[in-house]
Amino acid sequence: MSCIAIITARGGSKRIPHKNIRPFCGKPILAYTIEAALRSGVFEEVMVSTDDEAIAEVARQYGAAVPFLRSEQTSGDFVSSSDAVAEVLHRYAEAGRRFDVVANLYPTAPFVTAERLRDAVDRLLASDAETLVPVVRFSFPPQRGFLIADGELRLAQPQYRETRSQDLEPLYHDAGQFYLARADAFARCPRFYGDHILPYELPELEVQDIDTLSDWEIAEFKYQLLHKEERP
């Protein structure tokens, strides 16, 4: 069973300049994803898909392959990660290399670990699912959320006004770390949100969106908290 890890790391971040190689707790944030994928031992190939030479240089420094740069067609602001993954798989197929499982890893996911990746791949292969998506439970039930309309606060779903929080169905959101798919399923439908998705639940402490500098600071705090026993 051959697996490929594709780390999609486009250049040109607007909100956090050089986001994918910005130092995070002492080294480029991209390095954490690369090192976790390599240590997992489940991937025949760990590669970075990028359009940026600086990112490519850091990727190679930490052990990832960068056999080619992204095309212009998959480097725009509105191109999805799935499009970049499809391009990578096509380029590898042209070179005679095909894989059974494809993983799309985020370059800004320092909480990803080798153990999580191994476990996730094992779970996908042991299931009948086509894809696997890590998720985290909402800390507050979205059913009790509000809207602001015409300057007034209104319940988004007033039918839950009197429902106790503990009686509401738990909802989850994408953890924003990685996705797995069987390669044949991805070839039929090039996306990770398919029809048969296996959930992989993560604890809230291991999840943090990093879209702003404040998010970045929170992520570093969480990372240091998780790894405090490793510090000298």
N, C-alpha and C positions, 0 to 999 in steps of 0.2 A: 504494500500500500504506500504509494508515494504522495507526499504532501509538499506544497509550496507555500511559503509565507511571502505575501506581497505587501510591503509597507508603502502606502500611498502618501508621498510627502511633496506636494506641489510647493513651489516658491511663491513669493508675492503676497504674503499675509498682510492684510491692511491694518487690522486692529492691534496686533502684536507683531511689529516688524521682526523678520527673521525667526518667526515663532518656532519652526521645526528644529532649529539648531541653537536656539537661545539657551544659555546655561540654566540648568535646573538642579539645585542642590549639588553643584560642583561639576556637572558635565552636561553636554548638549542633551536636550530632552529626547531627541531621536535615539540616542545611545541606549536608553532604557528598553525601548521596544526591541531594538536589534539584539541586545544581549539576552533578553528573555526568550526570544525566538530561537537563538542559537543554543542556549542552555537547555531548552526543552528537549532537544534531540529528536523531535518528531518530523522535522522538515528537511527534505532533501535539498531544498534551495531556500535561502533567505535573501530576498532582493528588495531594493528600494526603487520605486517608480517615481521619478522626479524630472522636472524640467530645469532644475537649478544646479549649476556646477558646484556651488559651495555646499549644497546639501549632499550632492553625490560624493564629494571629497570626504565629508564627515562620515557618511555611510560606509565608505570603503575603509576608513580608519578604524571603525568599530567592527569590521568583519562581514559586512553585507556585500552582496554582489550588486553592481550597477552596470549591467551589460549594454544598456542603451538608455538614452534620455527619452522622455515622453515626446510624442508628436505634438504639433500645434493644436491638433484637433482635440486632444485630451488635456490641454493645459489651461483652458479658459476658466473664468470665475464660476461659470454655471455648469461645468462638467462634473458628473457624479463620480464617486470612487469606483462604482461598478463599471463605468466606462473605461477607467484607467486599468482596472483588473482585466477586463475583456481584451484590451489592447496587449497587455503583458502576456496573457495566455496565448493569444494569436501569434505573437512574436516568438514565443518559446516553441509553439507547434511548428512554425516554419523552420525552426532549427532542429526539429525532430524530437522535441522533449514534451511529454504530456504527463499530467498528474491526475491522481484520483481524488485528492482533496485540495481545495484552495482556501487559504486564509487571507483575509484582508485585515491588516493591522494598522491602527492609527499611529502616526509618528509622535503624537503628544499624549501618550498613555503610559506614564511612568509607573502606574499601579499594576500593570500587567506583569505576571510572573510566569516562569517556566512551568511551574506546577499547575497553574490554571490552564495554560495552553495544552499541556499533556492531557489533563483531565477532560477538557472540552473536546479535544479530538477523539479521545476514547469514547466519550458519551455519544458523539455524533455517529461514530462507526458502529456502536452497539445498538443504535436505534434505527427506525425506519424513516427518520426525518431526512429532508433534503438539505436543510440549512440549520445553523445554530446561531442564536443571537444572545449575547450577555445582556441581562436586564437588572434593574434595581427598583425596588419598591418605592413609590412616592411616600415621602415622610408624612405628608398630610393628604387626606383623601381629596382628590380633585373634584369629586361630586359635590363637595361643600365649598367650591370656589366661587369667586365673585367676578362680575363684570362692572366696568364703569361706563355708564351710558348717560349722556346729557348731564354730566356733572354729578350723577347720583350712583351710589353703590347698590348693585342688584345681584341677587343670587343667580348664578349661571344655570343652575338646575334646581329650581324651587321645589320640585317634588321631593327633594331630600332634606327639606328644611327641618323636619322633626326627627329625622333618622339619626340614631346614635352613630358616631364615627366607627365604633367597633362592629357595627352591623352592616357596614358598607363593604361591597366587594373590593378586595385589594386590587389596585392598578399598578402597572409597572411601566418604566420607560427605558429606552435604549441606554445602555451604560457608556456607549461611545468609546469602546476600547478595541474590539475586534469582531470579525464575523467569520464563520466557517460555512463552506458549501461543498457538497459533492460536485466534482467537476462536471459530470455528465448533466446534472440538474442545472448547473450554472450555464452550461452551453445551450440548453434548451430555453432557459429564461435567465438572461444575465442580470440577476439582482439577488440580494441576500434576504429580502423580505418575500420569500416564496409562499407556497400554499401549505407546506408542511415544515413548520419552524419549531425546533427544539429550544425551549428556554433554558438559559444558564444564569441562575440568579446569583448576584454578587451582593456583599454587604455594603451599606452606604459609605462606610469609611474608606472603601477601596475605589470609590467612584467620584470623579470631579470633572465637570465640563471646564475647559480652559479656553474661554473666548475673550476675556478681558484681563488686564493686569491684576485686578482684584482676585479673579479666579485663580490666576497664577500663584499669588501669595497664599491663598487658601490651600491650593494643591501642595505647595511646598510644606506648609504646616502639617497637613495630613500625612504626607510622605515621611516627614521627620518623626511624627508620632508613631507611625507604623513600624519604623525602623530604629527607634530609639535604643533598643537593646544592642544594635549592631555598632553604634557609635562608641569610640574609645572613651 
